[in-house]
Amino acid sequence: MVTAALAKEQGFSIQALTIDYNQRHHCEIEAAKDIAGRLGAIRHVVLPLDLSRFGGSALTDDIPVPKGGVGDDDIPITYVPARNLVFLALTTAFAEASGVSDLFIGVNALDYSGYPDCRPEFIASFTETARLATKAGVEGFPFKIHTPLQMLGKADIARECARLDLDPAWSWSCYDPTSGGEACGACDSCRLRRQGFADAGLTDKTIYASGAPELERNHG
C-alpha cells in the first residue's frame, strides 16, 4: 500500500498486480483490491497461481505458522520458495505487455524475517536478468525496479503511511488470520508490524485476536 502510494506521489499511474498463490492470508487479496481502488489504479490484475501445489512453506502447506517471536538467524518456515523471484518474473511480463518499464515492489531488507529474496543484491541481479530476457531489454528499454521501502525500518514505513494519509487498516499483514478474520498478532509479520507502529508512536487500527502477546518495548 505504501509502495503504491509513493509511486503515485512520484507521478506514476498505477497498474497493480496481485498474486493469489493460495496463501493462508487470503485476506490480503481483498485488501489489495480495496487499496487499488482507493489509490486510483487504472488496472488491477489478480492472477491465480497455486503455489500450495508445491508446498514447502507454512504459508502454503499444512505447517504451523511460528508464533514464538522473530528470529535472527535461520530463514523461517514462512519463507515461500522463490516467491519474489516468481513474482518479479510475472510482474516483468505484466509490465512488458503493458508497455511500461518502471516496476515497484515493497520488499524490505531491514525489519524482516531473513528472506533472501528481499535483499538489494537479489533486486540488482534480477534487474539484469530482466534486461537480458525480454524484448524490451534487448531493444534498449530496460526495466527499472523501484524498492522504496527496502532500507526503511518498520517504524519509518509506518511514518510514511501516516504522511501519505493512508489508513493502516486498509492493508493486511498477518500470516495466519483467525476464522473470524482477525490478525493473529503473534506471527512474525504481525509482530514486526505492531512493533513498527508502536516505535513510531502511531495507531494501527488493525484488529488483533485476543491473547496476542505483549510487544517488546524499544528503549534504544
Residue pairs with C-beta under 8 A, 6 or more apart in sequence:
1 35
1 39
1 161
1 166
1 170
1 171
2 106
2 148
2 149
2 157
2 160
2 161
2 164
2 166
3 104
3 105
3 106
3 146
3 148
3 149
4 14
4 16
4 35
4 36
4 39
4 41
4 104
5 39
5 164
5 166
6 104
6 148
6 160
6 164
7 14
7 102
7 104
7 146
7 148
8 14
8 39
8 40
9 164
12 102
12 104
13 42
14 36
14 39
14 40
14 41
14 42
15 41
15 42
15 43
15 44
15 45
15 94
15 95
15 98
15 100
16 32
16 36
16 41
16 43
16 44
16 45
17 44
17 45
17 47
17 90
17 91
17 94
18 29
18 32
18 33
18 36
18 44
18 45
18 46
18 47
19 47
19 49
19 86
19 87
19 90
20 26
20 29
20 46
20 47
20 48
20 49
21 49
21 50
21 51
21 52
21 60
21 80
21 83
22 49
22 50
22 51
22 52
22 60
23 51
23 52
23 59
23 60
23 80
24 58
24 59
24 60
24 65
24 175
24 176
24 177
25 59
25 172
25 173
25 174
25 175
25 176
25 177
27 172
27 174
27 177
27 181
28 171
28 172
28 173
29 46
30 172
31 170
31 171
31 172
32 44
32 46
33 44
33 46
34 170
35 170
35 171
36 44
37 44
38 170
43 98
45 94
47 90
49 86
49 90
51 57
51 60
51 80
51 83
51 86
52 60
52 61
54 60
54 81
55 61
56 80
56 81
57 63
57 77
57 78
57 79
57 80
57 81
58 64
58 65
58 66
58 76
58 77
58 78
58 175
59 65
59 78
59 80
59 175
60 80
63 77
65 78
65 175
65 176
65 184
65 187
66 76
66 77
66 78
66 187
66 188
67 176
67 184
67 186
67 187
69 188
69 191
70 113
70 188
70 191
70 192
71 113
71 114
72 114
73 114
74 114
75 113
75 114
75 115
75 116
76 113
76 114
76 188
78 113
78 175
78 187
78 188
78 189
79 113
79 114
79 115
79 116
82 117
83 117
84 105
84 107
84 115
84 117
84 118
84 122
85 117
85 122
85 126
87 105
88 103
88 105
88 126
88 130
88 145
91 103
91 105
92 103
92 130
92 133
92 134
92 143
95 101
95 102
95 103
95 143
96 134
96 135
96 136
96 143
101 136
101 141
101 142
101 143
101 144
102 143
102 144
102 146
103 143
103 144
103 145
103 146
104 145
104 146
104 147
104 148
105 123
105 145
105 146
105 147
106 147
106 148
106 149
107 117
107 118
107 123
107 147
107 149
107 150
108 118
108 149
108 150
108 152
108 154
108 157
109 118
109 119
109 120
109 150
109 151
110 150
110 151
110 152
110 153
110 154
111 153
111 154
111 192
111 195
111 196
112 118
112 192
113 188
113 189
113 192
116 122
118 150
120 147
120 150
120 151
123 145
123 147
123 150
126 145
127 142
127 143
127 144
127 145
130 137
130 142
130 143
130 145
131 137
131 138
131 142
131 143
132 138
134 143
136 142
136 143
137 143
149 157
149 160
152 160
153 196
153 199
154 192
154 193
154 195
154 196
154 197
154 199
155 195
155 196
155 197
155 199
155 200
156 200
157 196
158 168
158 196
158 197
158 199
158 200
158 202
158 204
159 200
159 202
161 168
161 202
162 200
162 202
167 205
168 197
168 202
168 203
168 204
168 205
168 206
169 204
169 205
169 206
172 183
173 183
173 189
173 190
173 192
173 193
173 206
174 183
174 184
174 185
174 187
174 189
174 190
175 184
175 187
175 188
175 189
175 190
176 184
176 187
177 183
177 184
178 184
178 209
180 209
182 207
182 208
182 209
183 190
183 206
183 207
183 208
183 209
184 190
184 208
184 209
184 212
185 191
185 194
185 208
185 209
185 211
185 212
185 213
186 212
186 213
190 208
190 212
191 213
191 215
193 204
193 206
194 204
194 208
194 212
194 215
195 215
195 216
195 218
197 203
197 204
198 215
198 217
198 218
199 218
